[in-house]
Amino acid sequence: MESLPNAPLPDVTRFFHPVLPARKLKDKPVRVELAGRAYALFRDAQGRPAALADACPHRMAPLSAGRVTREGQLECPYHGWRFDADGRGRSPSQPELKKCDARAFQLVERFGYLWLSARDTPLSAFPDFAPEGYGFNGAFSMLFRAPLHVTLDNFSEDEHTPFVHTRLGWDRSQTKDISYEAHNLEDRTEVRYRAPQRRSFLIPLLLLRNGDFFQNHWVTRFDPVRTDYTLTWTGPAGEQRPFTTRAIIFFVPETAHTTRLHTFSFAQLHDERLRPLMPLVRRVTLVLSWFEIRDDARFIPLVAHTPYSLKGMRLGKYDKPLIHHRKLLERLYFAQGEASSPPTPLPLPEAANG
């Protein structure tokens, strides 16, 4: 089995990443990880979110294990050093001590999530992912016990659909009926699948009919890593079914061995007569998305050891985006430039986690 040096992941805070549902940050600090680095999130006296490197500059104690003072400062649990939202620090036992500051980061609240970036990342760099004309269904997060490249590989093809999933898409007997195309572009990939929708008792809840066709069109970008999936259904004669759903998934590397997916769900209605049913459709869409992604999360530890280089694999046509994604990860996301060999910042776990 191929192994790679156990080097740290590059700093990717030049991009905005969703790191925590906003509702989970209350009156106590919370620790999050991004690309192998830890951050302490807290709210100041006005309730505004803030983020500091989760290491006190005094003796490196985790600030996330401390408390938020009445003044809205983050207090270190070890020696009581206090830091404001800008990282300005003070030692209570040595008030005259200079250079007590902690590194501060930008933390913005949007779509019910907290998004972390470097302080000098402009707000204009925030990913524009909300599709026009769609209503927001909600969002959820899920941990994948596999490196970023393995997790992204899984979401870069639908060939596994009838074997890992049991709800949306086609069944095993229909694999020969797949219509597929993929395009590798300078800054993204675009993929389309079309196949018969498998029979399910859930079909009526989605305002679909047995015999309909399932279509999945997605675009994967790398600023940061995210995929926008558009799911539509049509009848046998090509007639459009009443709604379209979009799922935008952000792939956030927490460590070299784990990736957390943050999914934002949207829906669009095409028949205004059915608007009273939209609350049900929105709920069903969000719940179905959660179950579909959970299927992947349960399976992914079995392939967490997959080598970054793809060496020794017999790839097929459905795997066309995988190699291109390696190049875009290196050039756009990790800013490694064009590389002909696997970069060291993407280490391979010694064993898959269960």
C-alpha beads as a LAMMPS data file, in Angstrom:
LAMMPS data file: protein, C-alpha beads

354 atoms
353 bonds

1 atom types
1 bond types

-500.0 500.0 xlo xhi
-500.0 500.0 ylo yhi
-500.0 500.0 zlo zhi

Masses

1 110.0

Atoms # bond

1 1 1 0.000 0.000 0.000
2 1 1 1.346 3.402 -0.924
3 1 1 2.213 5.754 1.920
4 1 1 2.885 9.467 1.942
5 1 1 4.887 11.570 4.408
6 1 1 2.916 12.534 7.482
7 1 1 3.222 16.263 6.741
8 1 1 0.690 18.863 7.883
9 1 1 -1.984 20.149 5.550
10 1 1 -1.439 23.651 4.119
11 1 1 -3.239 26.600 5.676
12 1 1 -6.456 27.121 3.691
13 1 1 -7.877 30.068 5.645
14 1 1 -7.591 32.343 2.591
15 1 1 -10.993 30.806 1.790
16 1 1 -14.177 30.995 3.864
17 1 1 -15.130 27.591 5.308
18 1 1 -18.270 26.674 7.249
19 1 1 -17.025 25.286 10.555
20 1 1 -19.951 25.223 13.007
21 1 1 -23.736 25.692 13.121
22 1 1 -24.234 29.140 14.655
23 1 1 -26.701 27.807 17.219
24 1 1 -23.941 25.718 18.806
25 1 1 -21.904 28.754 19.816
26 1 1 -23.518 30.160 22.954
27 1 1 -21.925 31.384 26.182
28 1 1 -18.996 28.947 26.173
29 1 1 -16.075 28.732 23.734
30 1 1 -16.045 25.941 21.156
31 1 1 -13.028 24.284 19.539
32 1 1 -13.089 23.561 15.793
33 1 1 -10.417 22.224 13.447
34 1 1 -9.574 23.183 9.884
35 1 1 -6.732 21.545 7.948
36 1 1 -5.094 20.244 11.112
37 1 1 -5.198 23.567 12.978
38 1 1 -7.377 24.300 16.003
39 1 1 -9.449 27.443 16.582
40 1 1 -11.338 28.702 19.622
41 1 1 -14.686 30.254 18.754
42 1 1 -16.585 32.500 21.172
43 1 1 -19.052 35.383 21.277
44 1 1 -18.110 38.811 22.587
45 1 1 -20.216 40.923 24.940
46 1 1 -22.460 41.980 22.023
47 1 1 -22.978 38.389 20.897
48 1 1 -20.763 38.764 17.821
49 1 1 -18.804 35.639 16.857
50 1 1 -15.014 35.699 17.093
51 1 1 -12.196 33.239 16.484
52 1 1 -8.661 32.906 17.862
53 1 1 -5.952 30.325 17.374
54 1 1 -6.665 27.723 20.046
55 1 1 -3.326 28.111 21.820
56 1 1 -2.551 30.728 24.438
57 1 1 0.654 32.588 23.450
58 1 1 1.878 32.182 27.046
59 1 1 2.176 28.391 27.478
60 1 1 0.049 27.082 24.576
61 1 1 -2.936 26.036 26.702
62 1 1 -6.145 25.572 24.667
63 1 1 -8.208 28.734 24.917
64 1 1 -11.325 26.742 24.024
65 1 1 -11.054 25.100 27.463
66 1 1 -11.361 28.500 29.117
67 1 1 -14.358 30.750 29.678
68 1 1 -15.891 33.923 28.279
69 1 1 -15.836 36.774 30.784
70 1 1 -18.656 39.196 31.441
71 1 1 -16.759 41.707 29.322
72 1 1 -16.807 39.317 26.365
73 1 1 -13.141 38.324 26.558
74 1 1 -11.811 34.789 26.231
75 1 1 -9.942 33.770 29.376
76 1 1 -7.200 31.146 29.291
77 1 1 -7.899 28.280 31.733
78 1 1 -4.231 27.996 32.757
79 1 1 -3.057 31.430 33.964
80 1 1 -6.037 33.662 33.240
81 1 1 -4.693 35.624 30.301
82 1 1 -7.598 37.401 28.585
83 1 1 -8.120 38.118 24.899
84 1 1 -10.645 40.244 23.040
85 1 1 -12.144 39.453 19.637
86 1 1 -9.138 41.033 17.900
87 1 1 -6.712 38.835 19.830
88 1 1 -5.389 41.642 22.035
89 1 1 -4.218 39.965 25.230
90 1 1 -3.338 40.884 28.785
91 1 1 -1.699 39.023 31.659
92 1 1 -3.560 39.645 34.963
93 1 1 -0.470 38.860 37.054
94 1 1 1.895 40.938 34.882
95 1 1 -0.117 43.878 33.479
96 1 1 3.075 45.496 32.184
97 1 1 3.940 42.467 30.018
98 1 1 4.021 43.247 26.293
99 1 1 3.285 41.099 23.215
100 1 1 0.488 39.071 24.788
101 1 1 -1.653 38.903 21.656
102 1 1 -3.192 35.761 20.166
103 1 1 -3.757 35.337 16.434
104 1 1 -7.284 36.355 15.487
105 1 1 -9.366 35.154 12.543
106 1 1 -12.458 36.361 10.726
107 1 1 -15.733 34.662 11.664
108 1 1 -18.978 35.557 9.905
109 1 1 -22.478 34.193 10.414
110 1 1 -24.505 33.275 7.317
111 1 1 -27.074 30.611 6.422
112 1 1 -27.189 29.585 10.085
113 1 1 -23.451 28.704 10.098
114 1 1 -20.205 30.272 11.251
115 1 1 -17.640 30.703 8.453
116 1 1 -13.949 30.993 9.289
117 1 1 -11.229 32.732 7.274
118 1 1 -8.055 34.737 7.713
119 1 1 -8.551 38.332 8.825
120 1 1 -7.351 39.711 5.488
121 1 1 -9.734 37.602 3.390
122 1 1 -12.194 40.084 1.829
123 1 1 -15.904 39.475 2.319
124 1 1 -16.196 39.547 -1.465
125 1 1 -14.420 36.166 -1.418
126 1 1 -17.339 34.563 0.423
127 1 1 -18.611 31.732 -1.822
128 1 1 -21.696 32.764 -3.765
129 1 1 -23.578 29.478 -3.609
130 1 1 -27.243 30.296 -2.888
131 1 1 -29.105 29.497 -6.152
132 1 1 -31.395 32.238 -7.423
133 1 1 -35.084 31.358 -7.386
134 1 1 -34.720 28.577 -4.788
135 1 1 -36.002 28.462 -1.226
136 1 1 -33.684 27.432 1.590
137 1 1 -34.645 24.081 3.149
138 1 1 -32.017 24.008 5.894
139 1 1 -28.529 22.686 6.531
140 1 1 -26.720 19.913 8.407
141 1 1 -23.199 18.627 9.044
142 1 1 -21.681 15.153 9.064
143 1 1 -18.243 13.770 9.870
144 1 1 -16.486 11.504 7.349
145 1 1 -13.660 9.396 8.763
146 1 1 -11.497 9.666 5.658
147 1 1 -9.075 12.205 4.141
148 1 1 -10.350 14.968 1.913
149 1 1 -9.308 13.299 -1.345
150 1 1 -11.098 10.028 -0.483
151 1 1 -14.264 11.815 0.559
152 1 1 -14.258 13.973 -2.566
153 1 1 -13.686 10.897 -4.759
154 1 1 -16.846 9.340 -3.342
155 1 1 -18.907 12.392 -4.260
156 1 1 -17.351 12.657 -7.719
157 1 1 -19.203 9.686 -9.207
158 1 1 -22.667 8.107 -8.980
159 1 1 -21.596 4.650 -10.093
160 1 1 -21.884 3.484 -6.468
161 1 1 -25.499 4.694 -6.151
162 1 1 -27.347 1.319 -6.423
163 1 1 -24.889 -0.396 -4.070
164 1 1 -24.366 2.144 -1.261
165 1 1 -27.722 3.942 -1.417
166 1 1 -31.292 2.651 -1.306
167 1 1 -33.558 5.651 -1.948
168 1 1 -32.727 8.080 -4.755
169 1 1 -31.313 7.108 -8.131
170 1 1 -31.462 3.753 -9.886
171 1 1 -31.244 0.146 -8.672
172 1 1 -28.760 -2.616 -9.570
173 1 1 -30.742 -3.918 -12.516
174 1 1 -30.686 -0.486 -14.190
175 1 1 -26.932 0.193 -14.188
176 1 1 -26.776 -0.463 -17.934
177 1 1 -29.339 2.291 -18.528
178 1 1 -27.193 5.179 -17.235
179 1 1 -26.655 8.243 -19.436
180 1 1 -23.423 9.992 -18.411
181 1 1 -21.136 12.834 -19.385
182 1 1 -18.287 14.625 -17.593
183 1 1 -16.270 17.718 -18.473
184 1 1 -12.923 18.676 -16.907
185 1 1 -12.508 22.448 -17.038
186 1 1 -9.806 24.884 -15.947
187 1 1 -11.317 25.652 -12.542
188 1 1 -14.035 23.009 -12.048
189 1 1 -15.640 19.800 -13.224
190 1 1 -19.202 19.362 -14.518
191 1 1 -20.947 15.986 -14.482
192 1 1 -24.380 14.749 -15.565
193 1 1 -26.152 11.453 -14.869
194 1 1 -29.557 10.327 -16.063
195 1 1 -31.148 6.969 -15.200
196 1 1 -34.518 5.451 -14.224
197 1 1 -35.623 6.355 -10.710
198 1 1 -35.890 3.190 -8.622
199 1 1 -39.257 2.284 -7.155
200 1 1 -39.779 3.427 -3.581
201 1 1 -42.595 4.188 -1.165
202 1 1 -41.005 7.635 -0.849
203 1 1 -41.764 8.538 -4.457
204 1 1 -45.218 10.067 -3.750
205 1 1 -43.729 12.259 -0.989
206 1 1 -41.460 13.794 -3.619
207 1 1 -44.421 14.341 -5.973
208 1 1 -42.935 11.776 -8.356
209 1 1 -44.287 8.704 -10.147
210 1 1 -42.935 5.255 -10.769
211 1 1 -41.310 5.228 -14.205
212 1 1 -39.802 8.706 -13.817
213 1 1 -36.181 9.456 -14.654
214 1 1 -33.661 10.692 -12.107
215 1 1 -31.172 13.344 -13.263
216 1 1 -28.180 14.576 -11.292
217 1 1 -26.133 17.493 -12.618
218 1 1 -23.302 18.810 -10.501
219 1 1 -20.428 21.282 -10.541
220 1 1 -17.378 20.933 -8.261
221 1 1 -15.298 24.012 -7.420
222 1 1 -12.214 24.534 -5.277
223 1 1 -12.430 28.003 -3.698
224 1 1 -13.135 26.326 -1.216
225 1 1 -13.926 22.709 -2.125
226 1 1 -17.656 22.358 -2.728
227 1 1 -20.079 20.624 -5.070
228 1 1 -23.446 21.960 -6.203
229 1 1 -25.814 19.067 -6.994
230 1 1 -29.008 19.750 -8.957
231 1 1 -31.533 16.899 -8.818
232 1 1 -34.466 16.851 -11.207
233 1 1 -36.985 14.251 -12.330
234 1 1 -38.837 13.916 -15.598
235 1 1 -41.600 11.655 -16.833
236 1 1 -41.097 9.016 -19.557
237 1 1 -41.983 11.571 -22.250
238 1 1 -39.639 14.219 -20.812
239 1 1 -42.249 16.176 -18.871
240 1 1 -40.772 18.008 -15.890
241 1 1 -41.901 16.981 -12.432
242 1 1 -43.094 19.669 -9.981
243 1 1 -39.845 20.570 -8.223
244 1 1 -36.055 20.673 -8.394
245 1 1 -33.736 20.324 -5.438
246 1 1 -30.192 21.640 -4.978
247 1 1 -27.688 20.394 -2.415
248 1 1 -24.487 22.397 -2.002
249 1 1 -21.914 20.363 -0.059
250 1 1 -18.770 21.937 1.391
251 1 1 -15.895 19.486 1.969
252 1 1 -13.973 20.795 4.976
253 1 1 -10.751 18.940 5.898
254 1 1 -10.570 18.940 9.686
255 1 1 -7.473 16.744 9.968
256 1 1 -5.389 14.612 7.607
257 1 1 -7.713 11.729 8.469
258 1 1 -11.170 13.327 8.732
259 1 1 -13.396 15.530 6.587
260 1 1 -16.573 17.237 7.717
261 1 1 -19.335 17.828 5.189
262 1 1 -21.633 20.815 5.585
263 1 1 -24.706 20.514 3.350
264 1 1 -27.029 23.394 2.408
265 1 1 -30.334 22.304 0.852
266 1 1 -32.578 24.305 -1.500
267 1 1 -35.734 23.573 -3.516
268 1 1 -37.652 25.199 -6.354
269 1 1 -41.314 24.625 -7.244
270 1 1 -42.387 24.562 -10.894
271 1 1 -46.164 24.294 -10.370
272 1 1 -47.698 27.052 -8.239
273 1 1 -50.838 24.978 -7.666
274 1 1 -48.759 22.723 -5.413
275 1 1 -47.351 25.481 -3.222
276 1 1 -49.316 24.317 -0.116
277 1 1 -47.302 21.076 -0.303
278 1 1 -43.914 22.814 -0.310
279 1 1 -43.371 22.701 3.492
280 1 1 -43.686 18.905 3.295
281 1 1 -41.471 18.677 0.210
282 1 1 -38.810 20.846 1.869
283 1 1 -38.775 18.674 4.961
284 1 1 -38.695 15.427 2.997
285 1 1 -35.904 16.767 0.770
286 1 1 -33.739 17.736 3.743
287 1 1 -34.298 14.443 5.566
288 1 1 -33.640 12.387 2.428
289 1 1 -30.402 14.299 1.817
290 1 1 -29.296 13.526 5.373
291 1 1 -29.934 9.790 4.935
292 1 1 -28.210 9.679 1.541
293 1 1 -25.076 11.361 2.898
294 1 1 -25.160 9.186 6.019
295 1 1 -25.001 6.126 3.737
296 1 1 -21.741 7.477 2.332
297 1 1 -20.390 8.347 5.785
298 1 1 -20.994 4.785 6.980
299 1 1 -19.226 3.266 3.988
300 1 1 -16.266 5.659 3.654
301 1 1 -14.056 4.145 6.438
302 1 1 -13.753 1.002 4.291
303 1 1 -11.873 2.960 1.620
304 1 1 -10.185 5.583 3.817
305 1 1 -6.793 4.053 2.962
306 1 1 -7.192 4.813 -0.789
307 1 1 -3.859 6.194 -2.052
308 1 1 -3.787 9.770 -3.197
309 1 1 -1.993 8.910 -6.434
310 1 1 -4.698 6.429 -7.578
311 1 1 -1.806 4.112 -8.417
312 1 1 -2.792 0.511 -9.124
313 1 1 -6.487 1.272 -9.683
314 1 1 -8.421 0.181 -12.771
315 1 1 -10.417 3.334 -13.357
316 1 1 -13.435 3.474 -15.656
317 1 1 -15.288 6.210 -17.490
318 1 1 -17.248 7.260 -14.404
319 1 1 -13.949 8.070 -12.667
320 1 1 -12.962 10.743 -15.185
321 1 1 -13.210 13.653 -12.671
322 1 1 -10.992 11.999 -10.042
323 1 1 -7.577 12.681 -11.597
324 1 1 -8.571 16.212 -12.588
325 1 1 -9.731 16.880 -9.044
326 1 1 -6.254 16.020 -7.761
327 1 1 -4.800 18.722 -10.015
328 1 1 -7.373 21.317 -8.957
329 1 1 -6.872 20.483 -5.271
330 1 1 -3.151 21.117 -5.639
331 1 1 -3.298 24.202 -7.847
332 1 1 -6.388 26.030 -6.594
333 1 1 -7.149 24.849 -3.076
334 1 1 -3.748 24.058 -1.584
335 1 1 -1.943 26.524 -3.903
336 1 1 0.793 24.018 -4.689
337 1 1 1.010 24.856 -8.384
338 1 1 0.978 22.216 -11.104
339 1 1 2.458 18.990 -9.779
340 1 1 3.298 15.727 -11.469
341 1 1 3.468 13.721 -8.237
342 1 1 1.294 13.598 -5.106
343 1 1 1.974 16.578 -2.811
344 1 1 3.225 15.797 0.676
345 1 1 0.506 17.879 2.396
346 1 1 -2.021 15.081 1.754
347 1 1 -0.901 12.278 4.106
348 1 1 -2.489 8.863 4.134
349 1 1 -3.888 7.475 7.392
350 1 1 -2.183 4.305 8.568
351 1 1 -5.506 2.566 9.003
352 1 1 -9.147 3.354 8.361
353 1 1 -11.130 4.421 11.378
354 1 1 -14.245 2.488 12.222

Bonds

1 1 1 2
2 1 2 3
3 1 3 4
4 1 4 5
5 1 5 6
6 1 6 7
7 1 7 8
8 1 8 9
9 1 9 10
10 1 10 11
11 1 11 12
12 1 12 13
13 1 13 14
14 1 14 15
15 1 15 16
16 1 16 17
17 1 17 18
18 1 18 19
19 1 19 20
20 1 20 21
21 1 21 22
22 1 22 23
23 1 23 24
24 1 24 25
25 1 25 26
26 1 26 27
27 1 27 28
28 1 28 29
29 1 29 30
30 1 30 31
31 1 31 32
32 1 32 33
33 1 33 34
34 1 34 35
35 1 35 36
36 1 36 37
37 1 37 38
38 1 38 39
39 1 39 40
40 1 40 41
41 1 41 42
42 1 42 43
43 1 43 44
44 1 44 45
45 1 45 46
46 1 46 47
47 1 47 48
48 1 48 49
49 1 49 50
50 1 50 51
51 1 51 52
52 1 52 53
53 1 53 54
54 1 54 55
55 1 55 56
56 1 56 57
57 1 57 58
58 1 58 59
59 1 59 60
60 1 60 61
61 1 61 62
62 1 62 63
63 1 63 64
64 1 64 65
65 1 65 66
66 1 66 67
67 1 67 68
68 1 68 69
69 1 69 70
70 1 70 71
71 1 71 72
72 1 72 73
73 1 73 74
74 1 74 75
75 1 75 76
76 1 76 77
77 1 77 78
78 1 78 79
79 1 79 80
80 1 80 81
81 1 81 82
82 1 82 83
83 1 83 84
84 1 84 85
85 1 85 86
86 1 86 87
87 1 87 88
88 1 88 89
89 1 89 90
90 1 90 91
91 1 91 92
92 1 92 93
93 1 93 94
94 1 94 95
95 1 95 96
96 1 96 97
97 1 97 98
98 1 98 99
99 1 99 100
100 1 100 101
101 1 101 102
102 1 102 103
103 1 103 104
104 1 104 105
105 1 105 106
106 1 106 107
107 1 107 108
108 1 108 109
109 1 109 110
110 1 110 111
111 1 111 112
112 1 112 113
113 1 113 114
114 1 114 115
115 1 115 116
116 1 116 117
117 1 117 118
118 1 118 119
119 1 119 120
120 1 120 121
121 1 121 122
122 1 122 123
123 1 123 124
124 1 124 125
125 1 125 126
126 1 126 127
127 1 127 128
128 1 128 129
129 1 129 130
130 1 130 131
131 1 131 132
132 1 132 133
133 1 133 134
134 1 134 135
135 1 135 136
136 1 136 137
137 1 137 138
138 1 138 139
139 1 139 140
140 1 140 141
141 1 141 142
142 1 142 143
143 1 143 144
144 1 144 145
145 1 145 146
146 1 146 147
147 1 147 148
148 1 148 149
149 1 149 150
150 1 150 151
151 1 151 152
152 1 152 153
153 1 153 154
154 1 154 155
155 1 155 156
156 1 156 157
157 1 157 158
158 1 158 159
159 1 159 160
160 1 160 161
161 1 161 162
162 1 162 163
163 1 163 164
164 1 164 165
165 1 165 166
166 1 166 167
167 1 167 168
168 1 168 169
169 1 169 170
170 1 170 171
171 1 171 172
172 1 172 173
173 1 173 174
174 1 174 175
175 1 175 176
176 1 176 177
177 1 177 178
178 1 178 179
179 1 179 180
180 1 180 181
181 1 181 182
182 1 182 183
183 1 183 184
184 1 184 185
185 1 185 186
186 1 186 187
187 1 187 188
188 1 188 189
189 1 189 190
190 1 190 191
191 1 191 192
192 1 192 193
193 1 193 194
194 1 194 195
195 1 195 196
196 1 196 197
197 1 197 198
198 1 198 199
199 1 199 200
200 1 200 201
201 1 201 202
202 1 202 203
203 1 203 204
204 1 204 205
205 1 205 206
206 1 206 207
207 1 207 208
208 1 208 209
209 1 209 210
210 1 210 211
211 1 211 212
212 1 212 213
213 1 213 214
214 1 214 215
215 1 215 216
216 1 216 217
217 1 217 218
218 1 218 219
219 1 219 220
220 1 220 221
221 1 221 222
222 1 222 223
223 1 223 224
224 1 224 225
225 1 225 226
226 1 226 227
227 1 227 228
228 1 228 229
229 1 229 230
230 1 230 231
231 1 231 232
232 1 232 233
233 1 233 234
234 1 234 235
235 1 235 236
236 1 236 237
237 1 237 238
238 1 238 239
239 1 239 240
240 1 240 241
241 1 241 242
242 1 242 243
243 1 243 244
244 1 244 245
245 1 245 246
246 1 246 247
247 1 247 248
248 1 248 249
249 1 249 250
250 1 250 251
251 1 251 252
252 1 252 253
253 1 253 254
254 1 254 255
255 1 255 256
256 1 256 257
257 1 257 258
258 1 258 259
259 1 259 260
260 1 260 261
261 1 261 262
262 1 262 263
263 1 263 264
264 1 264 265
265 1 265 266
266 1 266 267
267 1 267 268
268 1 268 269
269 1 269 270
270 1 270 271
271 1 271 272
272 1 272 273
273 1 273 274
274 1 274 275
275 1 275 276
276 1 276 277
277 1 277 278
278 1 278 279
279 1 279 280
280 1 280 281
281 1 281 282
282 1 282 283
283 1 283 284
284 1 284 285
285 1 285 286
286 1 286 287
287 1 287 288
288 1 288 289
289 1 289 290
290 1 290 291
291 1 291 292
292 1 292 293
293 1 293 294
294 1 294 295
295 1 295 296
296 1 296 297
297 1 297 298
298 1 298 299
299 1 299 300
300 1 300 301
301 1 301 302
302 1 302 303
303 1 303 304
304 1 304 305
305 1 305 306
306 1 306 307
307 1 307 308
308 1 308 309
309 1 309 310
310 1 310 311
311 1 311 312
312 1 312 313
313 1 313 314
314 1 314 315
315 1 315 316
316 1 316 317
317 1 317 318
318 1 318 319
319 1 319 320
320 1 320 321
321 1 321 322
322 1 322 323
323 1 323 324
324 1 324 325
325 1 325 326
326 1 326 327
327 1 327 328
328 1 328 329
329 1 329 330
330 1 330 331
331 1 331 332
332 1 332 333
333 1 333 334
334 1 334 335
335 1 335 336
336 1 336 337
337 1 337 338
338 1 338 339
339 1 339 340
340 1 340 341
341 1 341 342
342 1 342 343
343 1 343 344
344 1 344 345
345 1 345 346
346 1 346 347
347 1 347 348
348 1 348 349
349 1 349 350
350 1 350 351
351 1 351 352
352 1 352 353
353 1 353 354
